[in-house]
Amino acid sequence: MRPRKSLSTSEVARLDEVRIACPDITEACNLARAFTDLVRHRRGAMLGLWIREAEQSTIGPLRSFGSFLRQDFDAVTAGLTLPYSSGVVEGHVCRVKLLKRSMYGRATFALLRARILARH
């Protein structure tokens, strides 16, 4: 899935051989590269077109993935368009879950709360 320009000549030749031998791989690679481009370059406006192509694919998992994205189209479009990230919040949630698991059965809620607030 690396950009074609970053592949060696032997890798490009091998990839071309595989694509010629198996049209399904060609279709999957094309759709995967297009989706990667949407994510890397925040092109959420083009998501609808990509989903239509995926849903018309002959590859079942890609059709399913396209349909799954359509179910929450607005949220996925926002994620591919807006510069905001929930990474910080997810990090805190992960830390709290780790503390909770490490204290399971050993401490009360008050102690758990104190440990969470102490790390703030």
N, C-alpha and C positions, 0 to 999 in steps of 0.2 A: 504493500500500500504506500510505499515511499513514492515521492514524485519521480516520474520517469527520467528526468534529467539527472537524478542522483544515483541511478542504477549504472552498473558497469555494462560494457557492450555485451558480455556473455550473459548477464542477467536479462538484458533487453531481448536478446535473441531467444533465450529459454522461455521468457514470458510470452513472446510472440508465438512460439511453437505451441505452448499450452493453450493459448487463446484460439489458435486455428483449430487445434484438435478438439476443443470442447466449447461450443457456443454458450453453454450455460455459465462457464467460468468468465467468458467475455462479458456477458450481460451482468453478472454479479460484480465483477470488477468495475465496470462502468458506473453502475448505480452506487457502489461503495465509494468510488472516487468522487462522484458528484455530491454525495452526502457529506463526505469529509470536507469538500470545498465549502459547502453551506456552513458547516460548523466552524471551520478555521477562519473564514472571512465574514462571519456573521451576516449571512445572506438569507435571513428569515423570510423575506418577501418572496423568495423563490421556492419555499417549502411546498406550497400547494402543487406546483408543477412536478416536483420530485416525488411527492406522494402518489400523484396520478400515474407516473411512470412505474413506480414500485408496485402499485396495485394491478397494473397491466402486465407485470413480469410473469414469466413462466416458472419462476422459482418461488415455491411456496413460502419459505421463511421471509423472503423479501416482501411478498404480498401481505403477509401477516403483520410485519413490522410497519408497513405503510398504513394499513388499517388501524393499527394501534396508535400511531402518531396522529391520525385524523381524529381519534376520539377526544384528544385534548389539544386540538390544533392551536387554539389561542395561547395556551401556556408554552407550547413548544416554539411557536413563532416568537413569543416574547423572549424566551431563552436564547434563541438564535439571533435576536436583534438587539436587545438591550444590554448595556454594559454591566448590569448588576450581577452579583454572585451571592449565593447563600453559603459559600464555603466556610466563612467564619462561624456562622450559626451551626452548620453541620459539625464543625470541629468541636464546638462546645457540647453538642449533643453526644458525640462520640465519647468525650471525656467524662461526662456525667454517667453514661451507661457503663463505662469501665469502672468508675468508682462504685456504682451500684452493684455491679457483679462481684467486685472484690470484697464488698462488705455484706453480701447476701447471707442472712442467717446469723450474723455476728453482732449487728448493731441496730440501734433504733433509727427511726426517721430523723430525729433531732440531730444525731451524730452525723448522719449522711448529709443533712442540710448544712451543718457547720463545716464539713470538709469541702463541700461544693463552694460555699461562700468564701472560705479561707483561700482557695486557689484563684479567686477572682482577681 
